[in-house]
């Protein structure tokens, strides 16, 4: 789909700094892919599973959640629904970047490679042409480095008896925390996250594996209540 001329065109459109930034994002995604593959296989699941999922699903959060629930003995149906709920964020993603995913058969590829990183770098660009170039470069890049990292990690998990000694199981949570913590500056987000976490931890001893994650989504009710309070709406109107 992309030739050398396409890549040169993207380089000229985005500039050195943007391309370098996307390269850094892809490096981080590749490292997370290695962590993912190694963790899944070390938990007792087959080597092929993280590799196949990484190509078909291409959504790290949903894949980690699905395989984590299965590995802990959870219900596959609960694992599937948990993954679908996590991936529901792609609906607003599609609404935020409708013009960058292409048309016709290209749109099918563009939708498949839609991910957090591609949408984020696209929205950071100042004009439609740069948004489109950044989206495709990052989206297709993730489509290569995520499955590639998962395959490398799966092989490591199959060959190394204790992948925990390498610290690979901590890579994904550490990066995820680094991404999430800045969002906690918003009080509504912090309250919703804390409420969901408390519900999940309290329910964990009493419900099947996988359900605590779904119950944690009750934190969204806290966020919805906070955002629809009359005082909150008055603050927004006053700010405008």
C-alpha positions in Angstrom: 0.0 0.0 0.0 2.8 2.4 0.8 5.8 2.8 -1.5 9.1 4.6 -1.0 7.6 7.6 -2.6 4.6 7.5 -0.2 7.1 7.4 2.7 9.0 10.4 1.3 5.8 12.3 0.9 4.8 11.6 4.5 8.3 12.7 5.7 7.9 16.0 3.7 4.3 16.5 5.0 5.0 15.8 8.7 8.6 17.0 9.1 11.4 15.5 11.0 10.2 16.2 14.5 6.7 14.6 14.0 8.2 11.5 12.3 10.8 11.1 15.1 8.0 11.4 17.7 5.9 8.7 15.9 9.0 6.6 15.8 9.3 6.9 19.6 5.7 5.9 20.0 6.2 2.8 17.8 9.3 1.8 19.8 7.2 1.9 23.1 4.4 -0.1 21.4 6.9 -2.7 20.3 8.3 -3.1 23.8 4.8 -3.4 25.2 4.1 -6.1 22.6 7.1 -8.1 23.8 5.8 -7.8 27.4 2.3 -8.9 26.2 3.5 -12.0 24.4 5.8 -13.1 27.2 3.2 -12.5 29.9 0.5 -14.5 28.0 2.7 -17.5 27.3 4.2 -17.5 30.8 0.7 -17.6 32.2 0.2 -21.0 30.6 -1.7 -20.0 27.4 -0.5 -21.3 24.0 2.3 -19.5 22.0 0.0 -18.9 19.0 -2.7 -17.0 21.0 -1.0 -13.6 21.5 0.3 -13.7 18.0 -3.1 -14.4 16.4 -4.9 -11.9 18.6 -2.4 -9.2 17.9 -3.1 -9.4 14.2 -6.8 -9.9 14.4 -7.8 -7.6 17.3 -4.8 -5.2 17.2 -5.9 -3.5 20.4 -3.5 -4.0 23.3 -5.8 -3.1 26.2 -8.5 -5.5 25.1 -6.0 -8.3 24.4 -4.4 -8.0 27.8 -7.8 -8.0 29.5 -9.1 -10.9 27.5 -6.0 -13.1 28.0 -5.7 -12.1 31.7 -9.3 -13.2 32.4 -8.8 -16.5 30.5 -5.5 -17.2 32.2 -7.0 -16.7 35.7 -9.7 -19.2 34.9 -12.4 -16.7 34.0 -15.4 -17.2 31.8 -14.5 -16.7 28.1 -17.9 -14.9 27.5 -17.1 -12.5 30.3 -13.6 -12.0 28.8 -15.0 -11.3 25.4 -17.5 -8.7 26.7 -14.8 -7.1 28.8 -12.6 -6.7 25.7 -15.6 -5.3 23.7 -16.3 -2.8 26.4 -12.7 -1.6 26.5 -12.7 -1.3 22.7 -15.9 0.7 22.8 -13.7 3.8 23.0 -13.1 3.3 19.2 -16.6 4.6 18.5 -15.7 8.2 19.6 -12.3 7.8 17.9 -14.1 7.2 14.6 -16.2 10.3 15.1 -13.1 12.4 15.9 -11.1 11.5 12.8 -13.7 10.7 10.1 -11.7 12.2 7.3 -8.3 10.4 7.8 -9.3 6.7 7.5 -9.8 6.9 3.7 -12.6 5.7 1.5 -13.5 2.4 -0.3 -11.3 -0.6 0.5 -8.7 1.7 2.2 -11.3 2.5 4.8 -11.4 -1.1 5.9 -7.7 -1.0 6.6 -7.9 2.5 8.1 -10.5 1.3 10.6 -8.6 -1.8 11.5 -5.4 0.1 12.3 -7.3 2.6 14.4 -5.7 2.7 17.9 -5.0 5.1 20.7 -1.6 6.1 19.4 -2.7 6.7 15.8 -5.7 8.9 16.8 -3.6 10.8 19.4 -0.9 11.7 16.9 -3.4 12.6 14.2 -5.4 14.9 16.5 -2.1 16.6 17.4 -1.5 17.8 13.8 -2.6 21.3 12.7 -4.2 20.6 9.4 -6.1 17.7 7.6 -3.1 16.7 5.4 -0.8 16.2 8.3 -3.5 14.5 10.3 -4.0 12.0 7.5 -0.2 11.4 7.1 0.3 11.0 10.9 -2.6 8.6 11.3 -1.5 6.3 8.5 2.1 6.3 9.5 1.4 5.5 13.1 -1.5 3.2 12.5 0.3 1.0 10.0 3.4 1.2 12.2 1.5 -0.2 15.2 0.1 -2.8 12.9 3.6 -4.0 12.3 5.4 -3.5 15.6 2.6 -4.7 17.9 2.3 -8.2 16.3 6.0 -8.4 15.8 6.7 -7.6 19.5 4.0 -10.1 20.6 5.7 -12.8 18.5 9.1 -12.1 20.0 7.6 -12.0 23.5 5.7 -15.3 23.0 9.0 -17.0 21.9 10.7 -15.6 25.0 7.9 -16.8 27.2 8.2 -20.3 25.6 11.9 -20.4 26.1 12.5 -18.7 29.4 11.0 -20.5 32.4 10.5 -17.4 34.5 9.8 -14.3 32.5 9.1 -12.4 35.7 12.9 -12.5 36.3 13.3 -10.3 33.2 10.7 -7.8 34.4 8.7 -8.1 31.2 5.4 -8.6 33.1 5.9 -5.1 34.6 6.5 -3.2 31.3 2.9 -2.9 30.2 1.4 -1.8 33.6 4.3 0.7 34.1 3.7 2.3 30.7 -0.1 2.3 31.2 0.3 4.0 34.6 2.6 6.6 33.1 -0.1 7.3 30.5 -3.0 7.3 33.0 -1.6 9.2 36.0 -1.7 12.7 34.3 -5.5 12.3 33.7 -6.0 12.0 37.5 -5.4 15.8 37.7 -9.0 16.1 36.8 -11.0 15.6 40.0 -14.0 13.9 38.2 -11.7 11.4 36.5 -9.9 10.7 39.8 -13.2 10.1 41.7 -14.6 7.9 39.0 -11.4 5.8 38.9 -11.2 5.4 42.7 -14.8 4.4 42.9 -14.4 1.8 40.2 -11.2 0.5 41.7 -12.8 0.1 45.2 -15.8 -1.7 43.7 -13.5 -4.1 41.7 -11.3 -4.9 44.7 -14.2 -5.4 47.1 -16.0 -7.7 44.6 -12.9 -9.7 43.6 -13.1 -12.4 46.4 -16.8 -13.1 45.7 -17.3 -13.1 41.9 -15.7 -15.0 39.0 -12.5 -13.8 37.4 -13.3 -11.1 34.8 -16.4 -9.7 36.5 -14.5 -7.2 38.8 -13.2 -5.5 35.7 -16.7 -5.1 34.4 -17.9 -3.9 37.8 -15.2 -1.2 37.8 -17.0 0.4 35.0 -19.5 1.6 37.6 -17.1 4.5 38.0 -18.6 5.9 34.8 -21.8 6.5 36.8 -19.9 8.7 39.2 -18.4 10.7 36.3 -21.9 11.0 34.7 -23.4 12.2 37.9 -20.6 14.7 38.5 -20.9 16.1 34.9 -24.7 16.5 35.1 -24.9 18.2 38.5 -26.5 21.6 38.2 -23.5 23.3 39.8 -21.2 21.7 37.3 -23.3 22.8 34.4 -23.5 26.3 35.9 -19.6 26.4 36.0 -19.4 25.4 32.4 -21.9 28.1 31.3 -20.0 30.7 33.4 -16.7 29.6 31.8 -18.1 30.2 28.3 
